[in-house]
Each structure stands twice: as structure tokens, then as C-alpha cells.
């Protein structure tokens, strides 16, 4: 399928999507959905709040762009006195923190009774 879309520079651009891999068989026993995706330039980082097999608040999956699973991380249950309980992750971003040059993962999600938004920063010790 080819799609044509408006392009400010030339008028139109033609884009042909390419299916890279079939995700459901790769995550079927780990997550029921993917609510966010980010890349560090080498890997895809996927987040899911609909989990399977024991992750308390969801999972972060690390994959190659060829569809190979190389990391599977359970999200921690997170409670803060002023923010309430982390309910579910909805988005993910991967970045290098200029303060310490370490890769960090920022998650955005719902708090409390499903209302409001909060952020969780995951760093490696």
C-alpha cells in the first residue's frame, strides 16, 4: 500500500510502509498490548500496562529492529504519598542524561484512581 501525504517542502511525498516483524507472537506470553514505543538508535523499547504472568504494573520490553527480544523488565509497583499509586504506564521515552551521560527511561502513566498523569524515571544503579 502506498500513501501520499502533503509535504511542506515539495507539495506531496509518497511513503510505502514496510512490515518489519509480527509483534504478537513475540510478546504473547509477556504483554497483552503495547502502549508506547521509543528507540535508543539501536533497540526498540516497548511498554505495556496490560501484562501477563506476574508483572505487577506492566513491563518494558527491549527488542532489536529485527524483532528479537533481548530484554524483559517488570515495572515496579510505585506509590508516592502525594501522588497516589501508579496505575498504568501509557508512554515511554529513552534518553541520555547530560548530567551523568547515562541512558534513562522515562515513563508516563496514570495515577490515583485512573485520573491524573505522573512520570516514572528508571535508571540503572
C-alpha positions as CSV (number, residue, x, y, z in Angstrom):
1,X,0.0,0.0,0.0
2,X,1.4,3.4,-0.9
3,X,0.2,6.6,0.8
4,X,0.6,10.1,-0.5
5,X,0.6,12.9,2.1
6,X,1.1,16.7,1.9
7,X,4.6,17.8,2.3
8,X,5.5,21.5,3.0
9,X,8.7,21.3,1.0
10,X,7.6,19.8,-2.3
11,X,3.9,19.5,-2.2
12,X,3.5,15.7,-1.7
13,X,5.6,12.8,-0.6
14,X,4.9,9.1,-1.3
15,X,5.5,6.7,1.5
16,X,5.5,3.0,1.3
17,X,5.2,1.2,4.7
18,X,7.2,-2.0,5.2
19,X,6.2,-4.5,7.8
20,X,9.3,-5.3,9.9
21,X,8.1,-8.2,12.0
22,X,4.9,-9.6,13.6
23,X,4.8,-8.4,17.2
24,X,2.0,-10.5,18.8
25,X,3.9,-13.9,18.7
26,X,7.0,-12.2,20.2
27,X,5.2,-10.6,23.2
28,X,2.2,-13.0,23.6
29,X,3.3,-14.5,26.9
30,X,4.7,-11.2,28.2
31,X,2.2,-8.4,27.4
32,X,-1.3,-8.0,26.0
33,X,-0.8,-4.7,24.4
34,X,1.9,-2.0,23.7
35,X,1.0,1.5,24.9
36,X,4.3,3.1,23.9
37,X,7.5,2.7,21.9
38,X,10.8,4.5,21.9
39,X,14.3,3.8,20.4
40,X,17.8,4.4,21.6
41,X,19.1,4.3,18.0
42,X,19.8,0.6,18.3
43,X,16.9,-1.1,20.1
44,X,13.2,-0.6,20.3
45,X,11.8,-0.1,23.8
46,X,8.2,-1.1,24.2
47,X,6.0,-0.5,27.3
48,X,2.8,-2.3,28.2
49,X,0.5,-1.9,31.1
50,X,-1.6,-4.9,30.2
51,X,0.7,-7.6,31.4
52,X,0.8,-11.4,31.6
53,X,2.5,-13.7,34.0
54,X,3.0,-11.7,37.1
55,X,4.4,-8.2,36.3
56,X,2.8,-6.0,39.0
57,X,2.3,-2.8,36.9
58,X,3.4,-3.8,33.4
59,X,6.6,-4.4,31.5
60,X,9.3,-2.8,29.4
61,X,10.5,-4.9,26.5
62,X,13.7,-4.3,24.7
63,X,13.9,-5.6,21.1
64,X,16.1,-5.4,18.1
65,X,14.7,-3.8,14.9
66,X,14.6,-7.4,13.5
67,X,12.1,-8.5,16.2
68,X,14.4,-10.3,18.6
69,X,13.6,-9.9,22.3
70,X,16.7,-9.0,24.2
71,X,15.3,-7.7,27.5
72,X,12.2,-8.1,29.6
73,X,11.8,-5.8,32.6
74,X,8.9,-5.8,35.1
75,X,7.8,-2.3,36.2
76,X,7.8,-1.8,39.9
77,X,4.7,-1.1,42.0
78,X,5.1,2.6,42.7
79,X,3.4,4.6,45.5
80,X,4.1,8.2,46.5
81,X,2.3,9.9,49.4
82,X,1.3,13.0,47.4
83,X,0.7,11.3,44.0
84,X,-1.1,8.1,44.9
85,X,-0.5,4.7,43.3
86,X,0.9,4.3,39.8
87,X,-1.9,2.6,37.9
88,X,-0.5,2.0,34.4
89,X,2.2,3.0,32.0
90,X,1.0,4.8,28.9
91,X,4.1,6.1,27.2
92,X,7.9,5.7,27.1
93,X,11.0,7.8,26.2
94,X,14.6,6.8,26.2
95,X,17.4,9.5,26.5
96,X,20.9,10.1,27.6
97,X,21.0,12.3,30.6
98,X,23.6,15.1,30.1
99,X,24.2,15.3,33.8
100,X,25.7,11.8,34.1
101,X,25.9,10.5,30.5
102,X,23.7,7.5,31.5
103,X,20.8,6.2,29.4
104,X,17.5,6.7,31.2
105,X,13.9,5.7,30.6
106,X,11.0,8.0,31.3
107,X,7.5,6.6,31.6
108,X,4.3,8.5,31.7
109,X,1.2,7.0,33.1
110,X,-2.0,7.2,35.1
111,X,-2.0,7.7,38.9
112,X,-4.6,7.5,41.7
113,X,-8.0,6.1,40.7
114,X,-7.1,6.3,37.0
115,X,-7.1,10.1,36.8
116,X,-4.1,12.4,36.5
117,X,-0.7,11.8,35.0
118,X,2.6,11.1,36.6
119,X,6.2,10.3,35.4
120,X,8.5,7.5,36.5
121,X,12.2,7.7,35.8
122,X,14.0,4.4,35.5
123,X,17.8,4.4,35.9
124,X,20.3,1.7,36.2
125,X,22.2,1.6,39.6
